[in-house]
Amino acid sequence: MLRFAHLKFRFFFFIILLNLLIACSVIDIQKSAPLSSSERWLILPFQNYSQTPRAGEQVEEILSTLLRIRGIPNIEMYQLDDNKNDWAESNDRKRQEKAMSLAIKENVSYAVTGSVDEWQYKLGVGSEPVVGLTIRIIDLSSGKVIWSASGARSGWSTESLSGTAQKLIKNLISDLRII
């Protein structure tokens, strides 16, 4: 009888632990045809809907590194024109549109963009990092979105925000088929 109670407790503990791990992230990924690593890729500005300034730029940096690791050597980052102090350069949507136009003119094949929906530490006892974002790949010859993924992840109180973001981004692009 005691052994049965012990097994029942272990099973109950396992179910609770599994639910906690599953509840830490939500991910949706679109399937796509394989994308060529030999084509030119450009990371466009990400729209930042979070309350954290420059969160989009942090995602762009992490994403460019992880895509290089996945085997895309010809990936570039959109560079702002430092000589201009135009308000449009601080508007994420305007920067994205301007970068898209530039990419089309420069014969870039794929543009990678998206949005940051959440980038913060949850307030409370543990101060857990929370990240939510969307990534899209656009075929610039047709102007169509050919791959997209969206996800959210919360980390443990001992994790960093950028570490949580890196895990989420790595998970989002893991099914991206690159040839």
C-alpha beads as a LAMMPS data file, in Angstrom:
LAMMPS data file: protein, C-alpha beads

179 atoms
178 bonds

1 atom types
1 bond types

-500.0 500.0 xlo xhi
-500.0 500.0 ylo yhi
-500.0 500.0 zlo zhi

Masses

1 110.0

Atoms # bond

1 1 1 0.000 0.000 0.000
2 1 1 2.827 2.388 0.858
3 1 1 4.559 1.524 -2.400
4 1 1 1.381 2.327 -4.373
5 1 1 1.103 5.724 -2.640
6 1 1 4.763 6.430 -3.470
7 1 1 4.214 5.604 -7.165
8 1 1 1.054 7.700 -7.219
9 1 1 2.977 10.658 -5.749
10 1 1 5.789 10.289 -8.334
11 1 1 3.289 10.172 -11.183
12 1 1 1.472 13.258 -9.853
13 1 1 4.801 15.122 -9.482
14 1 1 5.802 14.157 -13.042
15 1 1 2.498 15.449 -14.468
16 1 1 2.854 18.785 -12.652
17 1 1 6.472 19.162 -13.797
18 1 1 5.513 18.366 -17.388
19 1 1 2.725 20.981 -17.319
20 1 1 5.134 23.597 -15.989
21 1 1 7.613 22.916 -18.775
22 1 1 4.962 22.960 -21.479
23 1 1 3.465 26.197 -20.155
24 1 1 6.769 28.061 -20.563
25 1 1 6.432 28.627 -24.310
26 1 1 4.002 28.844 -27.210
27 1 1 5.271 28.421 -30.771
28 1 1 3.639 28.383 -34.216
29 1 1 5.763 27.830 -37.329
30 1 1 4.733 27.869 -40.990
31 1 1 6.196 25.154 -43.194
32 1 1 7.958 26.335 -46.343
33 1 1 9.951 25.197 -49.319
34 1 1 13.733 25.069 -48.831
35 1 1 15.465 28.449 -49.014
36 1 1 18.840 28.940 -50.656
37 1 1 21.756 29.838 -48.418
38 1 1 23.726 31.107 -51.414
39 1 1 21.282 33.960 -52.112
40 1 1 21.613 37.416 -50.542
41 1 1 19.691 37.848 -47.297
42 1 1 18.994 41.094 -45.446
43 1 1 17.668 41.540 -41.924
44 1 1 15.245 44.450 -41.932
45 1 1 14.318 46.453 -38.840
46 1 1 11.921 44.708 -36.487
47 1 1 8.877 46.611 -35.270
48 1 1 9.030 47.044 -31.518
49 1 1 5.623 46.774 -29.849
50 1 1 7.142 46.111 -26.437
51 1 1 7.724 48.712 -23.740
52 1 1 11.501 48.169 -23.930
53 1 1 13.433 50.607 -26.136
54 1 1 15.571 49.027 -28.872
55 1 1 14.252 45.503 -28.271
56 1 1 13.864 45.077 -32.034
57 1 1 17.551 45.786 -32.590
58 1 1 18.498 43.196 -29.976
59 1 1 16.364 40.586 -31.760
60 1 1 17.947 41.516 -35.115
61 1 1 21.454 40.914 -33.720
62 1 1 20.594 37.575 -32.113
63 1 1 18.725 36.432 -35.241
64 1 1 21.572 37.330 -37.612
65 1 1 24.023 35.303 -35.543
66 1 1 21.740 32.285 -35.304
67 1 1 21.012 32.356 -39.055
68 1 1 24.750 32.441 -39.779
69 1 1 25.161 29.428 -37.493
70 1 1 22.348 27.695 -39.437
71 1 1 24.434 28.101 -42.624
72 1 1 23.502 31.446 -44.207
73 1 1 26.813 33.244 -44.825
74 1 1 25.371 35.984 -47.079
75 1 1 23.192 37.663 -44.478
76 1 1 23.529 41.383 -43.912
77 1 1 22.012 43.847 -41.479
78 1 1 20.185 46.947 -42.645
79 1 1 22.292 49.967 -41.672
80 1 1 20.761 53.283 -40.671
81 1 1 22.019 56.423 -42.351
82 1 1 23.844 58.110 -39.451
83 1 1 23.912 61.481 -41.214
84 1 1 20.144 61.932 -40.953
85 1 1 18.203 62.902 -37.854
86 1 1 14.865 62.354 -39.501
87 1 1 11.894 61.328 -37.327
88 1 1 11.130 58.599 -39.844
89 1 1 14.380 56.857 -38.910
90 1 1 13.068 56.395 -35.366
91 1 1 9.695 55.067 -36.563
92 1 1 9.962 51.275 -36.862
93 1 1 7.393 50.941 -39.649
94 1 1 9.022 53.695 -41.750
95 1 1 12.469 52.187 -41.205
96 1 1 11.123 48.799 -42.292
97 1 1 9.558 50.218 -45.476
98 1 1 12.732 52.151 -46.333
99 1 1 14.880 49.066 -45.744
100 1 1 12.577 46.957 -47.951
101 1 1 12.908 49.467 -50.808
102 1 1 16.678 49.468 -50.457
103 1 1 16.797 45.668 -50.422
104 1 1 14.772 45.459 -53.647
105 1 1 17.097 47.970 -55.362
106 1 1 20.185 46.032 -54.268
107 1 1 18.904 42.676 -55.581
108 1 1 18.549 41.002 -52.214
109 1 1 16.650 37.722 -52.492
110 1 1 15.254 37.284 -48.983
111 1 1 14.311 39.872 -46.375
112 1 1 13.933 38.805 -42.750
113 1 1 11.756 40.983 -40.557
114 1 1 9.144 40.784 -37.853
115 1 1 8.003 42.284 -34.593
116 1 1 8.789 42.171 -30.909
117 1 1 5.583 41.944 -28.904
118 1 1 7.021 41.395 -25.458
119 1 1 10.514 41.922 -24.040
120 1 1 10.579 42.336 -20.290
121 1 1 10.999 40.873 -16.850
122 1 1 7.708 39.940 -15.205
123 1 1 7.247 41.818 -11.993
124 1 1 6.925 39.685 -8.913
125 1 1 8.894 37.474 -6.614
126 1 1 10.893 35.704 -9.330
127 1 1 11.174 38.442 -11.981
128 1 1 11.024 35.954 -14.847
129 1 1 12.177 37.031 -18.334
130 1 1 9.403 37.054 -20.955
131 1 1 9.868 37.319 -24.730
132 1 1 7.270 37.308 -27.513
133 1 1 8.063 37.828 -31.181
134 1 1 7.203 37.125 -34.788
135 1 1 9.662 36.458 -37.622
136 1 1 8.825 36.635 -41.344
137 1 1 10.906 35.872 -44.436
138 1 1 9.860 37.708 -47.578
139 1 1 10.820 36.684 -51.113
140 1 1 11.628 40.106 -52.547
141 1 1 11.138 39.014 -56.171
142 1 1 7.451 38.368 -55.494
143 1 1 6.945 40.444 -52.349
144 1 1 5.255 37.494 -50.630
145 1 1 5.861 36.139 -47.151
146 1 1 7.265 32.653 -47.736
147 1 1 7.913 31.650 -44.118
148 1 1 6.745 32.909 -40.757
149 1 1 6.921 31.919 -37.137
150 1 1 5.536 33.339 -33.936
151 1 1 6.309 32.454 -30.367
152 1 1 6.465 33.466 -26.754
153 1 1 8.642 32.127 -23.997
154 1 1 9.150 32.814 -20.339
155 1 1 12.306 31.815 -18.553
156 1 1 13.147 31.005 -14.974
157 1 1 14.045 33.760 -12.546
158 1 1 17.725 32.821 -12.843
159 1 1 17.777 33.279 -16.653
160 1 1 18.585 36.440 -18.552
161 1 1 16.224 38.157 -20.965
162 1 1 18.619 37.796 -23.908
163 1 1 19.212 34.118 -23.080
164 1 1 15.468 33.488 -23.075
165 1 1 15.169 35.336 -26.398
166 1 1 18.016 33.334 -27.897
167 1 1 16.338 30.057 -26.926
168 1 1 13.040 31.212 -28.435
169 1 1 14.610 32.415 -31.688
170 1 1 16.653 29.222 -32.020
171 1 1 13.481 27.201 -31.536
172 1 1 11.542 29.316 -34.063
173 1 1 14.140 28.935 -36.839
174 1 1 14.933 25.283 -36.108
175 1 1 12.426 24.041 -38.722
176 1 1 13.577 26.542 -41.358
177 1 1 14.718 24.470 -44.342
178 1 1 17.951 25.873 -45.789
179 1 1 19.798 24.331 -48.724

Bonds

1 1 1 2
2 1 2 3
3 1 3 4
4 1 4 5
5 1 5 6
6 1 6 7
7 1 7 8
8 1 8 9
9 1 9 10
10 1 10 11
11 1 11 12
12 1 12 13
13 1 13 14
14 1 14 15
15 1 15 16
16 1 16 17
17 1 17 18
18 1 18 19
19 1 19 20
20 1 20 21
21 1 21 22
22 1 22 23
23 1 23 24
24 1 24 25
25 1 25 26
26 1 26 27
27 1 27 28
28 1 28 29
29 1 29 30
30 1 30 31
31 1 31 32
32 1 32 33
33 1 33 34
34 1 34 35
35 1 35 36
36 1 36 37
37 1 37 38
38 1 38 39
39 1 39 40
40 1 40 41
41 1 41 42
42 1 42 43
43 1 43 44
44 1 44 45
45 1 45 46
46 1 46 47
47 1 47 48
48 1 48 49
49 1 49 50
50 1 50 51
51 1 51 52
52 1 52 53
53 1 53 54
54 1 54 55
55 1 55 56
56 1 56 57
57 1 57 58
58 1 58 59
59 1 59 60
60 1 60 61
61 1 61 62
62 1 62 63
63 1 63 64
64 1 64 65
65 1 65 66
66 1 66 67
67 1 67 68
68 1 68 69
69 1 69 70
70 1 70 71
71 1 71 72
72 1 72 73
73 1 73 74
74 1 74 75
75 1 75 76
76 1 76 77
77 1 77 78
78 1 78 79
79 1 79 80
80 1 80 81
81 1 81 82
82 1 82 83
83 1 83 84
84 1 84 85
85 1 85 86
86 1 86 87
87 1 87 88
88 1 88 89
89 1 89 90
90 1 90 91
91 1 91 92
92 1 92 93
93 1 93 94
94 1 94 95
95 1 95 96
96 1 96 97
97 1 97 98
98 1 98 99
99 1 99 100
100 1 100 101
101 1 101 102
102 1 102 103
103 1 103 104
104 1 104 105
105 1 105 106
106 1 106 107
107 1 107 108
108 1 108 109
109 1 109 110
110 1 110 111
111 1 111 112
112 1 112 113
113 1 113 114
114 1 114 115
115 1 115 116
116 1 116 117
117 1 117 118
118 1 118 119
119 1 119 120
120 1 120 121
121 1 121 122
122 1 122 123
123 1 123 124
124 1 124 125
125 1 125 126
126 1 126 127
127 1 127 128
128 1 128 129
129 1 129 130
130 1 130 131
131 1 131 132
132 1 132 133
133 1 133 134
134 1 134 135
135 1 135 136
136 1 136 137
137 1 137 138
138 1 138 139
139 1 139 140
140 1 140 141
141 1 141 142
142 1 142 143
143 1 143 144
144 1 144 145
145 1 145 146
146 1 146 147
147 1 147 148
148 1 148 149
149 1 149 150
150 1 150 151
151 1 151 152
152 1 152 153
153 1 153 154
154 1 154 155
155 1 155 156
156 1 156 157
157 1 157 158
158 1 158 159
159 1 159 160
160 1 160 161
161 1 161 162
162 1 162 163
163 1 163 164
164 1 164 165
165 1 165 166
166 1 166 167
167 1 167 168
168 1 168 169
169 1 169 170
170 1 170 171
171 1 171 172
172 1 172 173
173 1 173 174
174 1 174 175
175 1 175 176
176 1 176 177
177 1 177 178
178 1 178 179
